[in-house]
């Protein structure tokens, strides 16, 4: 009787093994490899450095995210010229496959307006 129970437990464990393997693969699908992650970190560093060195773009206002060579810029800038300059800078950086410039040009609020 004990042998039959042990056999059933072993069979159930072996049957569950392929299911647990498949769920492990599903978790990593759509993610980067270690090499891609490293490349993305390098591209992000290059972009941040280039933006910081530029006299037009205020780099502290720009967030940079890179995933699989696709760079996304986000945050607020003071003028359309700063946004355009950021695009120009990033497009000339090696490793950038695609650019999504989601920078928002901040608009001033009139001091006479009140919010209620």
N, C-alpha and C positions, 0 to 999 in steps of 0.2 A: 504494500500500500504506500509506504514512504517513497519507494522508488517511482511509483506512478505520479505522485504529487510533485516530486523533484523534476521528473520528466516534463510535466505540464508547465511548471514554472520556467524551466529552461526553454521550452518551445515558445512560451509567451514572450520571454525576453528576446529571443532571436527574431520573433515576428515583429516586435516593436523597434528593433534596431534600424531597419530601412526607413521607417517613418521618421525616426529621430535624425537620421542623416539628411533626409530631404528638407526638413525644417531648418537645419543648419545652413543649407545652401540658399534657401529663400531669404534668410536674413541678410546675406552678403550680396545678393543680386542688386545691381544698380549702384554699387559702391565702388570706390576707387581702390586700385592696388596700392601697395606701399610705394612703388615707383611713381605712380601718378600723383599720389598725395605729396610726395617730396617735390615733384616737379611743380605742383600747384603752389606749394609754400614758397618755392624759389620765385615763381612768377609774381606772387603777391608781394614778396619783398622787393623785387625789382620795380614794380608799379609804385609802391609806397615811397621808395627812395627817389624815383624820378619825379613824383608829384611834390615831394618835400623840397627837392632842389629847385623847383620852378618858382619864379618870382610872382607869377600871376595866380596860380592855384594855391588856395589855402589848404594844405594837405591835412591839417588837423580836423577839418570839417568833412573829409571824405573817407568813407568806409570802403575797403576793398575786400572782395570775396572772390576766390577762384575755385572752380570745380571743373576738372577735366579740360583745362586750358581756356575755359570760358570765364571771363572776368566780368564782375558786376561792380559798378561804382554806385554808391548810395550816400545819402546825406544831403546837406544844404550848402549851396554856394551863393555868393552875393550877386553874381551877374552871369548873363549868358556867355560872356567872354571866358569866364572861368570854366564853365561847363564845356565849352567848345575846346578850350586849351587842354583840359583833362582828356578829352577824346583823342585829340591829336597826339598827346604824349603816349597814351596807352597803346594806340595802334602801331606805334613804332617800337614796341618792346618785343623782343624775341620770346616765343613761347605762348603768346596770346593768340588763341585760335578764333575767338569771338569776343565781342565787347557789348555789354548791356550797360549803357550810361543812364542810370536812374537818378542822377543828381537832380535836385529840385532847386530852382532859382528862387531864393527867398524874396518875398514881396513885403514892402513896408506897410505898416498899418497907420492909418491917420490917427493922430493923438487926440482928436476931438471925438472919435467914435467911442461909444460905451457899449459894453456887453451886459445884457440883463438877462 
